[in-house]
Amino acid sequence: MAENNNTQAVDVNEQVKIRMDKLKGLQEEGRDPFQITKYDVTNHTQDIKDDFENFEGKEVSIAGRLMAKRVMGKASFCNVADLKGNIQLYVARDSVGEEPYARFKKFDIGDIVGVKGEVFRTQKGEMSIHVSEITLLCKSLQVLPEKYHGLKDTDQRYRQRYVDLIVNPEVKETFVKRSQIIKEIRNFLDGRGFMEVETPMLVANAGGAAARPFMTHYNALDEDINLRISLELYLKRLIVGGMERVYEIGRVFRNEGVDTKHNPEFTLMELYQAYTDYYGMMELAESMYRTVCQKVNGTMVVEWDGVEIDLSKPFERITMLDAVKKYSGVDFTEIKTDEEAKAVAKEHHVEYEERHTKGDILNLFFDEFVEDKLIQPTFVMDHPVEISPLTKKKPEDPDYTERFELYILGREMCNAYSELNDPIDQRARFEAQEALKAAGDEEANSIDEDFLNALAYGMPPTGGIGFGIDRMVMLLTGSSAIRDVLLFPTMKSLDK
């Protein structure tokens, strides 16, 4: 196997040398393709095919990458791919001229060409372009992966996404759809009167989520600062300022591991709406998922790894207490103390830390017994106050909060609250978080004095929600790993 790989490497190196020699020859002839600055494109390939009846017999001008080539004597066939698809070209010596045809025969797979010609259908029924003029716009000096084996190594695909996009059309389709999803999210929120805003990425206090931040140093101010882990605290400041409906879509950064569901930098959307609560956020989340899926996929039914998810049906609602009781058999309403909770955790082999309270352990039970069972869309409601430092308590049961998370396919898709707007309670919650941090919890929040000052001016009752955009894209494109929906996912350096 190693010998075969070495042979392939030698072969590729030889092909690269041949391409370099061809480029040198073109430059000596005064035909350097890298000197070309523009090419007038009138159409894309798939648009021509989709409306073939209107294009047949008409001249078009396209540009794209040469993906296949079959050279014959006086006429040849090749295939060109552009943003939207690909189309067959019929290149005849008598149509383009003898010298241009000779030059065309020297083109390589991967070269970028501009093409003018007439749309027609071959005798075999293939929609094609009868070329009248073909221009080399860019010489490809590297060799694309071999057609039938392609670029299969996932590590190489992620590192060289540009090659992945060239040789695997379905990958390009995923990222085109990702762009459409974000566009439809914006359309949905704009239709509900939300305003898109931008808030700082470099922050003194990285709060709003349970995560370890990335830290850096600001030389000009000689201060240590963090990359944001959440969008929450600045957006709530805007609610205080009278902006009643705001949202932001942006990158956040969490210094954590990499797996199929996590990447250290990812796209988060958070929105805040004054004068509503977490029930209002449930309605919004459910409606947004349905609307975006219908707009992008033309249906509300998603199939993922053989599982059918029907977003048109009402999403299930269940409290965290009931979910844990349903799937683990443990009823936490009967557990009164932290010690009792720890004893039950030992019985069920749930690992915990000594600092953990009853609420923390309820959440650990949820992670262990419930999360991966929630395949169909399910709102898990009323989280313990210990793990919800920015959420209003339930008036009738202050050990729990007005919070929910949406789960689909065993994954958390969004997280929402009736936002805590009591500055006195918020300070106490921050102080409890500070104590956790002092006890070794690197993901605990710190006291944010400016945020507390903002709350002291008065924030109206507010509902807020955070959506993991990457996970939504995974669901709507049927992708199994977060790296498949990130153009350039985090990768370990090859030098390490």
Secondary structure, DSSP 8 states (H G I E B T S, - for coil): -HHHHHHHHHHHHHHHHHHHHHHHHHHHTT--GGG---------HHHHHHTHHHHTT-EEEEEEEEEEEEE-SSEEEEEEE-SS-EEEEEEEHHHH-HHHHHHHHT--TT-EEEEEEEEEE-TT--EEEEEEEEEEEE---S----TTT-S--HHHHHHTHHHHHHH-HHHHHHHHHHHHHHHHHHHHHHHTT-EE----SEESS--SSSS---EEEETTTTEEEEE-S-SHHHHHHHHHTT--EEEEEEEEE-----BTTB-SEEEEEEEEEET--HHHHHHHHHHHHHHHHHHHHSSSEEEETTEEEETTS--EEEEHHHHHHHHH---GGG--SHHHHHHHHHHTT----TT--HHHHHHHHIIIIIGGG--S-EEEE--BGGG-TTB-EETTEEEEESEEEEEETTEEEEEEEEB---HHHHHHHHHHHHHHHHTT-TT-----HHHHHHHHH---SEEEEEEEHHHHHHHHHT-SSGGGG-SS-----TT-
